[in-house]
Amino acid sequence: MSHHYLFYPGCSMESSAKAYYDSLMAICGPLDLELEEINDWNCCGATEYVGISLVPAYALIGRNLALAEQQANGTRTVVAPCSACYLNLAKADHYMRERPVLGEKVNIALAAGGLHYDPGSLQIRHLLDVIINDVGLDKVRAQVVRPLKGLRVAPYLGCMVPRPDYEHRWSDAELPTELDRLLKALGAEVIDFPLKTECCGGHMTQIGPSTAFELIRRLIHDADLYKADLMATLCPMCQMNLDAYQGETNRHFHTNYHMPILFFTQLMGLAFGKEAKDLGIGAELVSARAALTRIGVEVPPQEEVKPAKPKRVKQTGLPMPRMPGSEEEEEA
Amino acid sequence: MSASHLTPSYDPDNPNLRFLEEVSAATAGVSRLEMCIQCGTCGGSCPSAADMDHTPRLLFAMIRAGYREEALRSNTPWICVSCYHCVVRCPQEVHIADVMYTLKSMAIRAKLYRDSTAPDFSQTFVDNIENYGRSFEFGLATRHYLKHFPLRLPGMAPMGLGMLTKRRMDIRPRRIQNIDQLKAILARAKELEIAT
């Protein structure tokens, strides 16, 4: 039986999280998932627009809901793979009902573009939710040809998928088990990760880096304590913060963590026997190559990005004598 | 110093005494801000509370007491990471994260923030959406870092380079087809308020 949904990819899937998109497309076939992209969708506003102006922020999301409602043929479920997109779509639908005056105003704005949305007419769901609850773990298990045996994975969901969870779709708001169960179905060794829904820092990497670095450090440190080989995530923002900012976080705290961050869809693709290159593996800045050799996956070498030389910590304030050829010698 | 200068003198016409109602009405759903019982679960659940001027609980007490300017100047809403831990733990089911968004937009309107880094970031993000219909990470990051974190740029270079060489960042923005429709919707939306 195939599962047909309307699909809202979100901006990141086209750029920073292309690996998420590619790996999702690679597993749609084996899972009989039909994802029909909403025509001409626009950005959801992330966590930024709503902090500037309320009605425009909800009208922006409303346009996507209205387009999806127009396009709905046979399905009224919209699937979003990104946490922020998922929450924004779900929240607009929820608040337009909870506060009818908001629904009215959004529709007045939408009318200026010839659109209308009836709140409650669509179901907004996250990708992991439909894979677990509609496709089902039996179907997932049946596709596994290369079990992720011996790979220790920290399941990391981040904040906005299990919370606030308006429709009560998740097993728990703080320690949900869906991702654990999926990864176990793939044969992975899943660690009982206590920080699985703690925050990755969100947009604080851009506006308050020290706040973000501390949140990133906690997650990486904890996964490292549990001897995870890698972390599996389901959100482009989480992946970006933990992967792309891991180097800066290391420099900030003088640590040396190396924790690869992959999308859960990439791990599904590997377990289904797909080639690493078709799953966007290698696009991560903290290379997963060493970790994946544990399950016999060869990742083609990529152009390595050299980390910036850490700033020399001046210990004395005076130049110290150096041995010729010593490693600490700095270029003149 | 007496404490009296901290207490707004009671004046039924003082608009600040209605500040709580104002914040609540300007929040997306039914905020339930009036229901706060000052238990402090929010601050205790907050991963970034250490960097906040006021915990959410204290901020809500200030709002209730009519400390408009102090509340809008607080960095708290800008440090909130929207993780919704407080929201799911709040025994009164206050929509705390959404109240934070309301306070940000009010602070921007009243020009009461101390540090323009966060408002500028949000505004640049929104400018891109209004022009293209999509977010534009490369344009956003370069404009933002040049203005607010020029000293971080050298440290950022390997990451930026990595994102570019691994084709994780578009140098040019993507535009939706019907951008005129979106612009018309947003222009109309900007004339509308939900608070009465």
HADDOCK unambig.tbl for C-alpha pairs under 7 A between the chains (distance, minus, plus):
assign (segid A and resid 11 and name CA) (segid B and resid 134 and name CA) 6.29 0.50 0.50
assign (segid A and resid 11 and name CA) (segid B and resid 135 and name CA) 6.22 0.50 0.50
assign (segid A and resid 15 and name CA) (segid B and resid 168 and name CA) 4.83 0.50 0.50
assign (segid A and resid 15 and name CA) (segid B and resid 169 and name CA) 5.19 0.50 0.50
assign (segid A and resid 15 and name CA) (segid B and resid 170 and name CA) 6.22 0.50 0.50
assign (segid A and resid 16 and name CA) (segid B and resid 168 and name CA) 4.09 0.50 0.50
assign (segid A and resid 16 and name CA) (segid B and resid 169 and name CA) 5.59 0.50 0.50
assign (segid A and resid 17 and name CA) (segid B and resid 168 and name CA) 6.78 0.50 0.50
assign (segid A and resid 18 and name CA) (segid B and resid 168 and name CA) 6.71 0.50 0.50
assign (segid A and resid 40 and name CA) (segid B and resid 176 and name CA) 5.84 0.50 0.50
assign (segid A and resid 40 and name CA) (segid B and resid 177 and name CA) 6.30 0.50 0.50
assign (segid A and resid 42 and name CA) (segid B and resid 133 and name CA) 5.06 0.50 0.50
assign (segid A and resid 42 and name CA) (segid B and resid 134 and name CA) 5.60 0.50 0.50
assign (segid A and resid 42 and name CA) (segid B and resid 176 and name CA) 6.69 0.50 0.50
assign (segid A and resid 43 and name CA) (segid B and resid 129 and name CA) 6.72 0.50 0.50
assign (segid A and resid 43 and name CA) (segid B and resid 133 and name CA) 5.93 0.50 0.50
assign (segid A and resid 43 and name CA) (segid B and resid 134 and name CA) 4.67 0.50 0.50
assign (segid A and resid 43 and name CA) (segid B and resid 135 and name CA) 6.11 0.50 0.50
assign (segid A and resid 48 and name CA) (segid B and resid 122 and name CA) 4.85 0.50 0.50
assign (segid A and resid 48 and name CA) (segid B and resid 125 and name CA) 6.93 0.50 0.50
assign (segid A and resid 49 and name CA) (segid B and resid 122 and name CA) 6.64 0.50 0.50
assign (segid A and resid 49 and name CA) (segid B and resid 126 and name CA) 5.91 0.50 0.50
assign (segid A and resid 50 and name CA) (segid B and resid 101 and name CA) 6.18 0.50 0.50
assign (segid A and resid 51 and name CA) (segid B and resid 101 and name CA) 4.45 0.50 0.50
assign (segid A and resid 51 and name CA) (segid B and resid 102 and name CA) 6.41 0.50 0.50
assign (segid A and resid 51 and name CA) (segid B and resid 104 and name CA) 5.33 0.50 0.50
assign (segid A and resid 51 and name CA) (segid B and resid 105 and name CA) 5.09 0.50 0.50
assign (segid A and resid 52 and name CA) (segid B and resid 104 and name CA) 6.78 0.50 0.50
assign (segid A and resid 52 and name CA) (segid B and resid 105 and name CA) 4.50 0.50 0.50
assign (segid A and resid 53 and name CA) (segid B and resid 105 and name CA) 5.99 0.50 0.50
assign (segid A and resid 55 and name CA) (segid B and resid 189 and name CA) 5.58 0.50 0.50
assign (segid A and resid 55 and name CA) (segid B and resid 190 and name CA) 6.79 0.50 0.50
assign (segid A and resid 55 and name CA) (segid B and resid 192 and name CA) 6.49 0.50 0.50
assign (segid A and resid 55 and name CA) (segid B and resid 193 and name CA) 6.44 0.50 0.50
assign (segid A and resid 56 and name CA) (segid B and resid 186 and name CA) 5.39 0.50 0.50
assign (segid A and resid 56 and name CA) (segid B and resid 189 and name CA) 4.82 0.50 0.50
assign (segid A and resid 56 and name CA) (segid B and resid 190 and name CA) 5.78 0.50 0.50
assign (segid A and resid 59 and name CA) (segid B and resid 185 and name CA) 6.99 0.50 0.50
assign (segid A and resid 59 and name CA) (segid B and resid 186 and name CA) 6.78 0.50 0.50
assign (segid A and resid 59 and name CA) (segid B and resid 189 and name CA) 6.65 0.50 0.50
assign (segid A and resid 95 and name CA) (segid B and resid 28 and name CA) 6.50 0.50 0.50
assign (segid A and resid 95 and name CA) (segid B and resid 29 and name CA) 4.92 0.50 0.50
assign (segid A and resid 98 and name CA) (segid B and resid 29 and name CA) 5.93 0.50 0.50
assign (segid A and resid 98 and name CA) (segid B and resid 30 and name CA) 6.77 0.50 0.50
assign (segid A and resid 99 and name CA) (segid B and resid 29 and name CA) 5.25 0.50 0.50
assign (segid A and resid 99 and name CA) (segid B and resid 30 and name CA) 6.29 0.50 0.50
assign (segid A and resid 101 and name CA) (segid B and resid 194 and name CA) 6.37 0.50 0.50
assign (segid A and resid 102 and name CA) (segid B and resid 28 and name CA) 6.97 0.50 0.50
assign (segid A and resid 102 and name CA) (segid B and resid 194 and name CA) 6.06 0.50 0.50
assign (segid A and resid 105 and name CA) (segid B and resid 192 and name CA) 6.65 0.50 0.50
assign (segid A and resid 109 and name CA) (segid B and resid 185 and name CA) 5.02 0.50 0.50
assign (segid A and resid 109 and name CA) (segid B and resid 186 and name CA) 6.88 0.50 0.50
assign (segid A and resid 109 and name CA) (segid B and resid 188 and name CA) 5.12 0.50 0.50
assign (segid A and resid 109 and name CA) (segid B and resid 189 and name CA) 4.85 0.50 0.50
assign (segid A and resid 110 and name CA) (segid B and resid 185 and name CA) 5.34 0.50 0.50
assign (segid A and resid 112 and name CA) (segid B and resid 184 and name CA) 5.83 0.50 0.50
assign (segid A and resid 112 and name CA) (segid B and resid 185 and name CA) 5.26 0.50 0.50
assign (segid A and resid 112 and name CA) (segid B and resid 188 and name CA) 6.60 0.50 0.50
assign (segid A and resid 113 and name CA) (segid B and resid 181 and name CA) 4.89 0.50 0.50
assign (segid A and resid 113 and name CA) (segid B and resid 182 and name CA) 6.84 0.50 0.50
assign (segid A and resid 113 and name CA) (segid B and resid 184 and name CA) 5.94 0.50 0.50
assign (segid A and resid 113 and name CA) (segid B and resid 185 and name CA) 5.44 0.50 0.50
assign (segid A and resid 159 and name CA) (segid B and resid 83 and name CA) 4.94 0.50 0.50
assign (segid A and resid 159 and name CA) (segid B and resid 84 and name CA) 6.78 0.50 0.50
assign (segid A and resid 160 and name CA) (segid B and resid 83 and name CA) 6.45 0.50 0.50
assign (segid A and resid 163 and name CA) (segid B and resid 84 and name CA) 5.96 0.50 0.50
assign (segid A and resid 164 and name CA) (segid B and resid 84 and name CA) 6.22 0.50 0.50
assign (segid A and resid 164 and name CA) (segid B and resid 87 and name CA) 6.94 0.50 0.50
assign (segid A and resid 164 and name CA) (segid B and resid 88 and name CA) 6.21 0.50 0.50
assign (segid A and resid 199 and name CA) (segid B and resid 83 and name CA) 5.86 0.50 0.50
assign (segid A and resid 201 and name CA) (segid B and resid 81 and name CA) 6.32 0.50 0.50
assign (segid A and resid 202 and name CA) (segid B and resid 81 and name CA) 5.99 0.50 0.50
assign (segid A and resid 207 and name CA) (segid B and resid 117 and name CA) 5.80 0.50 0.50
assign (segid A and resid 207 and name CA) (segid B and resid 118 and name CA) 5.23 0.50 0.50
assign (segid A and resid 211 and name CA) (segid B and resid 48 and name CA) 6.75 0.50 0.50
assign (segid A and resid 244 and name CA) (segid B and resid 159 and name CA) 6.21 0.50 0.50
assign (segid A and resid 283 and name CA) (segid B and resid 166 and name CA) 5.51 0.50 0.50
assign (segid A and resid 285 and name CA) (segid B and resid 162 and name CA) 6.66 0.50 0.50
assign (segid A and resid 305 and name CA) (segid B and resid 158 and name CA) 6.52 0.50 0.50
assign (segid A and resid 305 and name CA) (segid B and resid 162 and name CA) 5.83 0.50 0.50
assign (segid A and resid 306 and name CA) (segid B and resid 158 and name CA) 6.72 0.50 0.50
assign (segid A and resid 307 and name CA) (segid B and resid 158 and name CA) 5.99 0.50 0.50
assign (segid A and resid 308 and name CA) (segid B and resid 155 and name CA) 6.39 0.50 0.50
assign (segid A and resid 308 and name CA) (segid B and resid 158 and name CA) 6.22 0.50 0.50
